[in-house]
Amino acid sequence: MKKEVKSQRLQSLDVLRGFDMFFIMGGGALFAGLATCCPIPFFQAIARQMEHVPWHGVAFEDMIFPLFLFIAGISFPYSLEKQKACGMSSAAIYRKVIRRGLVLVLLGCIYNGLLDFDFAHLRYASVLGRIGLSWMFAALLFLNVRTRVRMGVVALLFIGYWALLACFPAPDGNGDPFSMEGSLVGYVDRMFLPGQLYLGIHDPEGLLGIIPAVGTASLGMLTGEWIKREGLPELRKVVLLACAGVMLVVVGWIWDLVFPINKNLWTSSFACLVGGISMLLFALFYYLIDVRHCHRWTLFFRVIGMNSITIYLAQRFIDFDYTGRSLFGGLASLFPESFQPLILALAYIAVCWGFLYLLYRQRIFLKV
């Protein structure tokens, strides 16, 4: 007989995921539009944060992908408990974990044009593929290794990745192990990754970067495990999680002195920095929503967060920009030219959100 399962869904997790995906869904263009119509230093500074750093360094835009992976990690201890309570066998859980990882790899290939059947020019690496593989390996680690040992494994992954890149630059490179031309990361992709690389000689979602990304997903799983822990006051959980986040941020900035913060290489300093910021963001959202029960402002982000994969894929195959311009282009033309990017960005967000809200009202959610 199956045990009745009490829902423990973290509302803060859906809202934080929606906050993260909002910037994929036009949030960056919104702030760029604000900077255009109101060219004051504050808005211009925010707009600059909506662009990826070319190589070393970090901007808010570089946070979006690892934050999503971190969030995926948080949810795993909860879904695992639910699966066990429903009577799923260990073999079935393993199959589900592996299937989810491989399905995300497949969806990433489809996103990149797999159905064009131009395999020679297909980009096999993808954001969804990186999420799928790194989450899958982190989940397998979670299923087989105790918490304290897993913490050591994460540290070993980060330190080992640093040593690997520092000690083994690309044989055909320029001698700088942390440059695009000289890193082992790009060399491995050039040697073993078929098809096309995103940057020609390097792919930011390539093979070797999976190693530290497993650490990012594992940090999320450790966070979810900590929040699930019983017998501790909720406020203490939040405070200690925030302290851990601050420690990781400090480690990341210090490590940057010898191992540059770099999203393209997913360096260990980058993983620590963004892992710490992700912990701080989750601590804030968890405290406001699940501890203090401040829910009134959350619907906008919750609608996005509960169908995050849907909107990521839909933007590839549905022309929301055309719909937004068709509905609001005339209105935008009534305003000065400097205001039009802002209005069209708002139109794009409104169309995307309306699409997701229709799915939300019908309880249609894409699960992988």
C-alpha positions as CSV (number, residue, x, y, z in Angstrom):
1,M,0.0,0.0,0.0
2,K,1.4,3.4,-1.0
3,K,2.0,5.9,1.8
4,E,0.1,9.2,1.5
5,V,2.5,12.0,0.6
6,K,2.2,15.4,2.1
7,S,3.1,18.1,-0.4
8,Q,6.3,19.9,0.7
9,R,6.7,22.0,-2.4
10,L,8.8,25.1,-1.8
11,Q,6.9,28.1,-3.1
12,S,10.1,30.1,-2.9
13,L,11.8,27.7,-5.3
14,D,9.2,28.3,-8.0
15,V,9.4,32.0,-7.5
16,L,13.2,32.2,-7.5
17,R,13.2,30.0,-10.7
18,G,10.7,32.4,-12.2
19,F,12.8,35.4,-11.2
20,D,15.8,33.8,-12.8
21,M,14.0,32.9,-16.0
22,F,12.4,36.4,-16.2
23,F,15.8,37.6,-17.5
24,I,15.8,35.0,-20.2
25,M,12.2,36.0,-21.1
26,G,13.1,39.6,-21.9
27,G,14.2,41.1,-18.6
28,G,17.6,42.0,-20.0
29,A,16.0,43.9,-22.9
30,L,13.7,45.7,-20.4
31,F,16.6,47.1,-18.5
32,A,18.4,48.0,-21.7
33,G,15.3,49.9,-22.8
34,L,15.2,51.7,-19.5
35,A,18.8,52.8,-20.0
36,T,17.9,54.0,-23.5
37,C,14.9,56.2,-22.5
38,C,16.4,57.3,-19.2
39,P,20.2,57.4,-19.8
40,I,21.2,58.0,-16.1
41,P,24.2,56.2,-14.6
42,F,22.1,53.9,-12.4
43,F,20.1,52.4,-15.3
44,Q,23.1,52.3,-17.6
45,A,25.0,50.3,-14.9
46,I,22.1,47.8,-14.6
47,A,21.9,47.5,-18.4
48,R,25.6,46.6,-18.5
49,Q,24.9,43.8,-16.1
50,M,22.5,42.3,-18.6
51,E,25.4,41.4,-21.0
52,H,27.8,38.5,-20.7
53,V,31.4,39.4,-19.8
54,P,33.5,38.4,-22.9
55,W,36.0,36.3,-20.9
56,H,37.4,36.9,-17.4
57,G,35.0,38.6,-14.9
58,V,31.4,38.3,-14.1
59,A,28.1,40.2,-14.6
60,F,24.6,39.4,-13.5
61,E,23.9,37.9,-16.9
62,D,26.5,35.2,-16.2
63,M,24.6,34.2,-13.0
64,I,21.4,33.2,-14.8
65,F,22.5,29.8,-16.0
66,P,24.3,28.5,-12.9
67,L,21.5,29.8,-10.7
68,F,19.0,27.7,-12.6
69,L,21.3,24.6,-12.2
70,F,21.6,25.4,-8.5
71,I,17.8,25.6,-8.2
72,A,17.4,22.3,-10.0
73,G,19.7,20.8,-7.3
74,I,17.7,22.2,-4.4
75,S,14.5,20.5,-5.7
76,F,16.1,17.0,-5.9
77,P,16.0,16.0,-2.2
78,Y,12.3,16.9,-2.2
79,S,11.4,15.0,-5.3
80,L,13.5,12.0,-4.1
81,E,11.6,11.9,-0.8
82,K,8.3,12.0,-2.7
83,Q,9.4,9.2,-5.1
84,K,10.4,7.0,-2.2
85,A,7.1,7.7,-0.3
86,C,5.2,6.7,-3.5
87,G,6.9,3.3,-3.4
88,M,9.4,3.8,-6.3
89,S,12.2,1.2,-6.2
90,S,15.8,2.3,-6.2
91,A,16.1,0.9,-9.8
92,A,13.2,3.1,-10.9
93,I,14.7,6.2,-9.3
94,Y,18.0,5.6,-11.0
95,R,16.3,5.1,-14.4
96,K,14.3,8.3,-13.9
97,V,17.5,10.3,-13.0
98,I,19.4,9.0,-16.0
99,R,16.4,9.4,-18.3
100,R,15.9,13.1,-17.2
101,G,19.5,13.8,-17.8
102,L,19.5,12.3,-21.3
103,V,16.2,13.9,-22.3
104,L,17.6,17.3,-21.4
105,V,20.6,16.6,-23.7
106,L,18.2,15.7,-26.5
107,L,16.1,18.8,-26.0
108,G,19.3,20.9,-26.1
109,C,20.2,19.3,-29.4
110,I,16.7,20.0,-30.7
111,Y,17.0,23.6,-29.5
112,N,20.2,23.9,-31.5
113,G,18.7,22.5,-34.7
114,L,18.9,18.7,-34.6
115,L,15.8,18.4,-36.7
116,D,17.5,20.2,-39.6
117,F,19.6,17.0,-39.9
118,D,22.7,19.0,-40.7
119,F,24.8,16.9,-38.3
120,A,28.2,18.3,-39.5
121,H,27.2,21.8,-38.4
122,L,25.1,21.0,-35.4
123,R,26.2,22.3,-32.1
124,Y,25.9,19.3,-29.8
125,A,26.8,21.2,-26.6
126,S,23.9,23.2,-25.1
127,V,22.6,24.9,-21.9
128,L,20.0,22.2,-21.4
129,G,22.7,19.5,-22.1
130,R,25.0,21.0,-19.4
131,I,22.1,21.1,-17.0
132,G,21.0,17.6,-17.8
133,L,24.4,15.9,-17.4
134,S,25.7,17.9,-14.5
135,W,22.4,17.5,-12.6
136,M,22.3,13.8,-13.4
137,F,25.9,13.1,-12.1
138,A,25.2,15.2,-9.0
139,A,22.0,13.3,-8.4
140,L,23.8,9.9,-8.7
141,L,26.3,11.2,-6.3
142,F,23.5,12.3,-3.9
143,L,22.0,8.8,-4.1
144,N,25.2,7.0,-3.2
145,V,27.3,9.2,-0.9
146,R,26.7,10.6,2.5
147,T,26.4,14.4,3.1
148,R,29.8,15.0,4.7
149,V,31.6,13.0,2.1
150,R,29.7,14.8,-0.7
151,M,30.9,18.1,0.7
152,G,34.4,16.8,0.4
153,V,33.7,15.6,-3.1
154,V,32.5,19.1,-4.2
155,A,35.7,20.6,-2.8
156,L,37.8,18.0,-4.6
157,L,36.0,18.6,-7.9
158,F,36.7,22.4,-7.6
159,I,40.3,22.0,-6.6
160,G,41.0,19.1,-9.0
161,Y,39.5,21.2,-11.9
162,W,41.8,24.1,-11.0
163,A,44.8,21.8,-11.0
164,L,43.8,20.1,-14.2
165,L,43.5,23.4,-16.1
166,A,46.6,25.0,-14.5
167,C,48.9,22.0,-15.1
168,F,47.7,21.0,-18.6
169,P,47.3,23.8,-21.0
170,A,46.3,23.1,-24.6
171,P,49.2,21.6,-26.6
172,D,48.2,23.7,-29.5
173,G,47.5,26.9,-27.5
174,N,49.3,30.1,-26.6
175,G,50.7,28.9,-23.2
176,D,48.0,30.7,-21.1
177,P,46.0,27.9,-19.5
178,F,43.1,30.2,-18.7
179,S,42.7,31.8,-22.2
180,M,40.3,30.7,-24.9
181,E,43.2,29.7,-27.1
182,G,45.3,28.0,-24.5
183,S,42.8,26.3,-22.1
184,L,42.5,22.5,-21.9
185,V,38.7,23.0,-22.0
186,G,38.6,24.2,-25.6
187,Y,41.2,21.7,-26.6
188,V,39.1,18.8,-25.3
189,D,36.1,20.1,-27.2
190,R,38.1,20.5,-30.4
191,M,39.4,17.0,-30.1
192,F,36.3,15.1,-29.0
193,L,33.1,17.2,-29.4
194,P,31.6,16.6,-32.9
195,G,29.8,19.3,-34.9
196,Q,30.2,23.0,-34.4
197,L,31.6,24.8,-31.3
198,Y,29.8,28.0,-30.2
199,L,32.9,30.1,-30.3
200,G,34.7,28.3,-33.1
201,I,37.6,27.0,-31.0
202,H,35.8,26.8,-27.7
203,D,32.3,26.0,-26.4
204,P,31.1,27.4,-23.1
205,E,28.8,24.4,-22.6
206,G,31.5,21.8,-23.6
207,L,32.7,18.6,-22.1
208,L,35.2,19.4,-19.4
209,G,33.1,22.2,-17.8
210,I,30.7,19.5,-16.6
211,I,33.1,18.7,-13.8
212,P,32.7,22.0,-11.8
213,A,29.0,22.2,-12.9
214,V,28.4,18.9,-11.0
215,G,29.7,20.9,-8.0
216,T,27.2,23.7,-8.7
217,A,24.3,21.2,-8.8
218,S,25.6,19.5,-5.7
219,L,25.7,22.8,-3.8
220,G,22.0,23.1,-4.6
221,M,21.3,19.6,-3.4
222,L,23.2,20.3,-0.2
223,T,21.1,23.4,0.2
224,G,17.8,21.5,-0.3
225,E,19.0,18.9,2.1
226,W,19.7,21.5,4.7
227,I,16.4,23.3,4.3
228,K,14.6,19.9,4.6
229,R,16.3,19.1,7.9
230,E,13.9,18.8,10.8
231,G,14.4,19.9,14.3
232,L,16.0,23.3,13.5
233,P,14.3,26.7,13.7
234,E,13.6,28.1,10.3
235,L,15.4,31.4,11.0
236,R,18.5,29.5,12.1
237,K,18.4,27.6,8.8
238,V,18.2,30.9,6.9
239,V,21.0,32.6,8.8
240,L,23.4,29.6,8.5
241,L,22.6,29.2,4.8
242,A,23.3,33.0,4.3
243,C,26.6,32.6,6.2
244,A,27.6,29.7,4.0
245,G,26.8,31.8,0.9
246,V,28.9,34.7,2.1
247,M,31.8,32.3,2.8
248,L,31.6,30.9,-0.8
249,V,31.5,34.4,-2.2
250,V,34.6,35.3,-0.3
251,V,36.4,32.1,-1.4
252,G,35.4,32.8,-5.0
253,W,36.8,36.4,-5.0
254,I,40.1,35.2,-3.3
255,W,40.5,32.3,-5.7
256,D,40.1,34.8,-8.5
257,L,43.6,36.0,-7.8
258,V,45.1,32.7,-9.1
259,F,42.2,31.1,-11.0
260,P,40.2,33.8,-12.8
261,I,36.4,34.0,-12.4
262,N,35.2,32.9,-15.9
263,K,31.8,31.6,-16.9
264,N,33.1,30.3,-20.3
265,L,35.5,28.0,-18.5
266,W,33.1,27.6,-15.5
267,T,36.2,28.0,-13.3
268,S,36.1,26.9,-9.7
269,S,36.3,30.5,-8.5
270,F,33.2,31.3,-10.7
271,A,31.4,28.2,-9.3
272,C,32.1,29.3,-5.7
273,L,31.1,32.9,-6.4
274,V,27.8,32.2,-8.1
275,G,27.1,29.3,-5.7
276,G,27.4,31.7,-2.8
277,I,25.2,34.3,-4.5
278,S,22.7,31.6,-5.3
279,M,22.6,30.6,-1.7
280,L,22.0,34.2,-0.6
281,L,19.2,34.7,-3.1
282,F,17.5,31.4,-2.1
283,A,17.9,32.3,1.6
284,L,16.2,35.6,1.0
285,F,13.3,34.1,-1.1
286,Y,12.9,31.2,1.3
287,Y,12.7,33.6,4.3
288,L,10.2,36.0,2.7
289,I,7.9,33.3,1.1
290,D,8.1,30.1,3.1
291,V,9.0,31.5,6.5
292,R,7.3,34.9,6.6
293,H,4.6,33.8,4.1
294,C,4.8,37.0,2.0
295,H,3.0,35.7,-1.1
296,R,1.1,38.6,-2.6
297,W,3.9,39.7,-5.0
298,T,4.9,36.2,-6.1
299,L,2.3,35.3,-8.8
300,F,4.2,37.0,-11.7
301,F,7.4,35.0,-11.1
302,R,5.6,31.8,-10.0
303,V,3.8,31.6,-13.4
304,I,7.2,31.7,-15.1
305,G,8.9,29.4,-12.7
306,M,6.4,26.6,-12.9
307,N,7.0,26.3,-16.7
308,S,10.6,27.4,-17.0
309,I,11.6,24.7,-19.5
310,T,8.5,25.5,-21.5
311,I,9.3,29.2,-22.0
312,Y,13.0,28.4,-22.7
313,L,12.0,26.1,-25.5
314,A,9.0,28.1,-26.7
315,Q,11.1,31.2,-27.4
316,R,13.1,29.1,-29.8
317,F,10.1,27.9,-31.8
318,I,7.4,30.6,-31.3
319,D,7.9,34.1,-32.6
320,F,6.7,36.1,-29.5
321,D,8.5,39.2,-30.8
322,Y,6.3,39.2,-33.9
323,T,3.2,38.8,-31.8
324,G,4.3,41.6,-29.4
325,R,5.0,44.0,-32.3
326,S,1.7,43.1,-33.9
327,L,-0.2,43.9,-30.8
328,F,1.8,46.8,-29.4
329,G,3.9,48.1,-32.3
330,G,1.3,50.8,-33.1
331,L,1.3,52.0,-29.5
332,A,5.1,52.0,-29.4
333,S,5.2,54.2,-32.6
334,L,3.2,56.9,-30.7
335,F,6.2,57.5,-28.3
336,P,9.5,59.1,-28.9
337,E,12.1,56.8,-30.5
338,S,14.1,56.5,-27.3
339,F,11.1,55.0,-25.5
340,Q,10.2,52.4,-28.1
341,P,12.7,49.7,-27.1
342,L,11.3,49.8,-23.6
343,I,7.7,49.5,-24.7
344,L,8.5,46.7,-27.1
345,A,10.4,44.9,-24.4
346,L,7.4,45.2,-22.1
347,A,5.2,43.9,-25.0
348,Y,7.5,40.9,-25.5
349,I,7.4,40.1,-21.7
350,A,3.6,40.5,-21.6
351,V,3.0,38.1,-24.6
352,C,5.3,35.5,-23.1
353,W,3.8,35.8,-19.6
354,G,0.2,35.7,-21.1
355,F,1.2,32.4,-22.8
356,L,2.5,31.0,-19.6
357,Y,-0.5,32.2,-17.6
358,L,-2.9,30.4,-19.9
359,L,-0.9,27.2,-19.3
360,Y,-0.8,27.9,-15.6
361,R,-4.6,28.3,-15.4
362,Q,-5.1,25.1,-17.2
363,R,-2.6,23.3,-14.9
364,I,-0.4,22.4,-17.9
365,F,3.3,22.1,-16.9
366,L,6.1,20.6,-18.9
367,K,8.0,18.2,-16.7
368,V,11.2,16.5,-17.8
